[in-house]
Amino acid sequence: MYVGRDMTELSMMAKSDWKTSELAFFHHSLQQITPYLNSEGQTIHREIIKEIENRGGINRHEADYTHGTKTVYD
């Protein structure tokens, strides 16, 4: 279950100020409903994708005994 700031709060902030877990969660959520998004939703999703790309992606490069290689947003 996602525990963090909701889209109402995040929409008033620059994407560069979002946490990686927030980007990952909302990217995953919007990706699931892409066919149903209006133009505003598509724009927000594109901005999230662009920020993820600007950060070099969201996957960890190394796993250790406490973390996998995938960012968990729960």
C-alpha positions in Angstrom: 0.0 0.0 0.0 1.3 3.4 -0.9 2.0 5.7 2.0 3.0 9.2 0.9 1.8 12.5 -0.5 -1.2 12.4 -2.7 -1.5 13.8 -6.2 -3.3 16.9 -5.0 -0.2 17.9 -3.0 2.3 16.7 -5.5 0.6 18.6 -8.4 1.6 21.9 -6.7 5.3 20.9 -6.7 7.9 20.6 -9.4 8.5 17.0 -10.5 12.2 17.4 -9.5 11.0 17.8 -5.9 9.2 14.5 -5.9 10.7 11.5 -4.1 11.7 8.5 -6.3 9.1 6.4 -4.6 6.4 8.9 -5.6 7.5 9.0 -9.2 7.6 5.2 -9.3 4.1 4.8 -7.7 2.4 7.4 -9.9 4.2 6.2 -13.0 3.0 2.6 -12.4 -0.6 3.8 -11.6 -0.9 6.0 -14.6 0.7 3.3 -16.8 -2.1 1.0 -15.8 -4.8 3.4 -17.0 -3.1 5.0 -20.0 -5.9 4.2 -22.4 -8.4 6.1 -20.3 -6.3 9.2 -19.5 -7.4 12.6 -20.9 -4.9 15.0 -22.4 -4.1 16.5 -18.9 -3.4 13.0 -17.5 -1.2 12.1 -20.4 0.8 15.3 -20.0 1.3 14.6 -16.3 2.4 11.0 -17.1 4.9 12.2 -19.7 6.3 14.7 -17.2 6.8 11.9 -14.7 8.5 9.8 -17.3 10.8 12.7 -18.3 11.8 13.2 -14.6 12.5 9.5 -14.2 14.7 9.6 -17.3 16.4 12.8 -16.0 17.3 11.0 -12.8 18.8 8.1 -14.8 15.9 5.7 -14.2 14.6 4.3 -10.9 16.2 0.8 -10.7 19.0 0.2 -8.3 22.2 -1.0 -9.9 23.1 -3.4 -7.1 21.2 -5.6 -4.8 22.2 -6.4 -1.2 20.7 -8.5 1.5 18.2 -5.8 2.5 17.3 -4.4 -0.9 16.5 -5.7 -4.4 17.3 -4.0 -7.6 13.7 -2.7 -8.1 12.5 0.5 -6.3 9.6 -0.3 -4.0 7.1 2.4 -3.5 5.0 0.7 -0.9 
